[in-house]
């Protein structure tokens, strides 16, 4: 199983992608990704939002901005990462997930508006969670869930998430410890 998962969010655009990129980061963090990298427009608000969530809820997920997705992909490949690009045009997740799960280090690419052809060519896997238009946030959640075998469903306040805020499960309403 992957010991290190990094998410690369392509083509962040202000103000259009503020919410989607934030949700990509929230999913990445909740499912145990160690680091998030984003390209496109620099957004210190996105960065501070991710850091605020970590400070309150725990976890050590970091986020950085890089200008060039090509350099990021190249560097991570040199470091032995397997590159997984999420796209509705890829191979079905059900056909490739077992092979992907055997990889130690994963760079998972979450696209934006227009993903350059070189991303498809440089990825080790182009993976579709469905071949219908869908949310990149949903695609990331499904991919990460499959990679870690649903372990995020039982995580709450553990060795990774040692924040100040904890949810107290309730059938109705909200509760915190």
DRENTIVEX-904779 format. One record per residue (C-alpha): z, y, x; residue in one letter. Coordinates in steps of 0.001 Angstrom, whole numbers, plus 500000, padded with zeros to 6 digits. Layout:
BEGIN
Z, Y, X, A $
...
***
This chain:
BEGIN
500000, 500000, 500000, X $
499294, 503535, 501143, X $
502096, 504936, 503240, X $
500637, 508437, 503239, X $
498703, 510170, 500487, X $
497186, 513635, 500879, X $
495293, 515468, 498134, X $
492340, 517774, 498835, X $
491548, 520111, 495932, X $
488054, 521562, 496295, X $
486879, 525021, 495305, X $
489938, 526705, 493800, X $
488792, 529852, 491929, X $
490963, 532717, 490802, X $
491833, 533243, 488004, X $
489863, 530393, 486434, X $
491529, 527447, 488228, X $
495111, 528681, 488517, X $
496457, 526339, 485854, X $
494312, 523313, 486742, X $
495086, 523528, 490462, X $
498782, 523920, 489658, X $
498615, 520799, 487504, X $
496782, 518894, 490248, X $
499646, 519870, 492574, X $
502320, 518885, 490039, X $
500756, 515455, 489537, X $
500303, 514975, 493286, X $
503966, 515812, 493894, X $
505342, 513706, 491020, X $
503344, 510681, 492197, X $
504543, 511007, 495792, X $
501714, 512735, 497675, X $
503030, 514161, 500934, X $
500665, 517097, 501211, X $
498164, 519107, 499168, X $
495311, 521031, 500736, X $
493114, 523347, 498728, X $
489872, 525159, 499486, X $
488008, 527946, 497711, X $
489978, 531126, 497235, X $
493359, 531559, 498880, X $
496134, 531760, 496284, X $
499654, 532504, 497502, X $
500834, 532184, 493875, X $
499747, 528526, 493820, X $
501538, 527903, 497101, X $
504789, 529560, 496005, X $
504683, 527716, 492671, X $
504514, 524325, 494413, X $
507325, 525301, 496774, X $
509497, 526540, 493859, X $
509097, 523259, 492010, X $
510062, 521347, 495151, X $
513115, 523543, 495719, X $
514323, 522957, 492178, X $
513268, 519358, 491504, X $
513251, 517961, 495040, X $
510609, 516286, 497121, X $
509030, 517385, 500349, X $
505431, 517890, 499233, X $
503765, 520734, 501110, X $
500662, 522761, 500335, X $
498229, 524597, 502594, X $
494975, 526463, 502273, X $
491912, 525635, 504384, X $
488578, 527433, 504340, X $
486357, 524443, 505018, X $
486556, 521177, 503113, X $
484137, 519657, 505648, X $
486546, 520282, 508522, X $
489442, 518839, 506519, X $
487514, 515669, 505682, X $
486300, 515272, 509262, X $
489779, 515782, 510720, X $
491420, 513321, 508348, X $
488762, 510697, 509026, X $
489467, 511095, 512757, X $
493151, 510518, 511987, X $
492345, 507210, 510290, X $
492494, 508285, 506672, X $
490333, 506618, 504050, X $
488582, 509280, 501964, X $
488522, 508706, 498196, X $
486510, 511170, 496116, X $
487246, 511205, 492377, X $
484044, 511715, 490404, X $
482735, 510481, 487078, X $
479573, 509465, 488969, X $
481386, 506996, 491228, X $
482090, 503304, 491103, X $
484535, 502159, 488407, X $
488141, 502275, 489580, X $
488660, 498727, 488323, X $
486090, 497425, 490815, X $
487529, 499162, 493889, X $
491264, 499738, 493360, X $
492476, 496605, 495145, X $
490457, 497499, 498234, X $
491750, 501098, 498156, X $
495368, 499950, 497733, X $
495145, 498042, 501022, X $
494474, 501264, 502969, X $
497409, 502816, 504844, X $
496440, 506493, 504683, X $
494469, 508119, 501872, X $
492846, 511517, 501493, X $
492066, 511845, 497790, X $
489530, 514529, 496909, X $
489760, 516273, 493548, X $
486657, 518321, 492865, X $
486004, 521646, 491288, X $
482959, 523114, 489606, X $
480142, 521997, 491920, X $
480990, 519373, 494526, X $
478598, 519531, 497500, X $
476498, 516423, 498153, X $
478055, 516025, 501593, X $
481393, 515157, 499949, X $
479765, 512179, 498221, X $
478164, 511137, 501520, X $
481310, 511508, 503648, X $
483678, 509775, 501238, X $
484539, 506158, 501921, X $
484823, 505661, 498162, X $
483390, 507658, 495261, X $
485545, 506523, 492351, X $
485244, 507065, 488594, X $
488182, 506570, 486265, X $
485626, 506889, 483475, X $
481947, 507739, 483389, X $
482515, 510403, 480747, X $
483412, 514069, 481289, X $
487177, 514302, 481788, X $
489940, 516250, 483471, X $
490388, 516078, 487225, X $
494140, 516130, 486580, X $
493878, 512979, 484461, X $
491656, 511316, 487069, X $
494202, 512037, 489804, X $
497101, 510744, 487694, X $
495283, 507509, 486882, X $
494241, 506965, 490504, X $
497738, 507592, 491857, X $
499322, 505425, 489151, X $
497032, 502534, 490114, X $
497659, 503009, 493840, X $
501449, 502935, 493529, X $
501546, 500325, 490747, X $
503322, 502551, 488223, X $
506367, 503136, 490446, X $
506375, 506820, 489457, X $
507403, 505744, 485962, X $
510844, 504717, 487186, X $
511370, 507498, 489718, X $
513676, 510288, 488843, X $
516315, 511316, 491288, X $
515825, 509058, 494289, X $
515482, 509271, 498063, X $
512332, 511388, 497664, X $
513377, 513674, 494811, X $
516761, 515160, 495693, X $
516483, 518457, 493853, X $
519012, 520579, 492057, X $
517505, 519822, 488639, X $
517523, 516365, 487037, X $
516431, 515228, 483614, X $
518872, 513343, 481431, X $
516703, 511088, 479237, X $
517042, 511865, 475516, X $
515404, 510484, 472430, X $
515323, 513945, 470914, X $
515618, 517293, 472622, X $
516109, 518255, 476237, X $
518881, 517430, 478605, X $
519741, 517986, 482234, X $
522405, 516615, 484531, X $
***
